[in-house]
Amino acid sequence: MAIQKLKPGRAAGANGIIPELLLHSGPTVAGQLQQLFAAIWRNETDWLLGVILPFWKKGPKDVCSN
């Protein structure tokens, strides 16, 4: 299973979950995650929609290449 291949001592991902949390969570959490991911794949069309937000950093705001 992919959870067993995680390396401890690494930084948390974008979700804020550190590898140790998943490594020591046990089979119950792994099963729940499997069900969640299976549901996501079954309803994949919902995941194709998104909102794109531009973030201005510097320079003129009306120039798209900024």
C-alpha positions as CSV (number, residue, x, y, z in Angstrom):
1,M,0.0,0.0,0.0
2,A,1.2,3.5,-0.8
3,I,0.9,4.7,2.8
4,Q,3.6,2.2,3.9
5,K,6.0,3.8,1.4
6,L,5.8,7.2,3.0
7,K,9.0,8.5,4.6
8,P,8.8,9.8,8.1
9,G,10.3,13.2,9.0
10,R,9.0,14.9,5.8
11,A,7.1,18.2,5.8
12,A,3.3,18.2,5.6
13,G,1.7,18.5,2.2
14,A,-0.7,21.2,1.1
15,N,-3.4,19.4,3.2
16,G,-1.4,19.9,6.4
17,I,-1.1,16.1,7.0
18,I,2.3,14.8,8.0
19,P,3.5,11.4,6.9
20,E,3.7,10.0,10.4
21,L,-0.1,10.6,10.9
22,L,-0.9,8.3,8.0
23,L,1.9,5.8,8.8
24,H,0.6,5.3,12.4
25,S,-3.1,5.7,11.7
26,G,-3.8,2.0,11.1
27,P,-6.1,0.1,8.7
28,T,-9.3,1.9,9.7
29,V,-8.1,5.3,8.4
30,A,-6.5,3.6,5.3
31,G,-9.9,2.0,4.5
32,Q,-11.7,5.3,4.9
33,L,-9.3,7.0,2.6
34,Q,-9.7,4.2,0.1
35,Q,-13.5,4.7,0.1
36,L,-13.1,8.5,-0.2
37,F,-10.8,8.2,-3.2
38,A,-13.0,5.6,-4.8
39,A,-16.0,8.0,-4.5
40,I,-13.9,10.8,-6.1
41,W,-13.0,8.6,-9.1
42,R,-16.7,7.5,-9.5
43,N,-17.8,11.1,-9.6
44,E,-14.8,12.5,-11.5
45,T,-16.9,14.9,-13.6
46,D,-17.4,17.1,-10.5
47,W,-13.6,17.4,-10.1
48,L,-13.2,18.7,-13.7
49,L,-14.8,22.0,-12.8
50,G,-12.8,24.7,-11.1
51,V,-12.3,28.4,-10.6
52,I,-9.2,30.0,-11.9
53,L,-8.1,33.1,-10.0
54,P,-5.4,35.4,-11.3
55,F,-2.9,36.6,-8.7
56,W,-1.2,39.9,-9.4
57,K,2.4,40.2,-8.2
58,K,3.9,43.3,-9.7
59,G,3.8,45.6,-12.7
60,P,0.7,46.9,-14.5
61,K,-2.4,45.0,-13.6
62,D,-3.8,45.3,-17.1
63,V,-0.9,43.4,-18.7
64,C,-1.7,39.7,-18.7
65,S,2.0,38.6,-18.9
66,N,2.6,39.9,-15.4
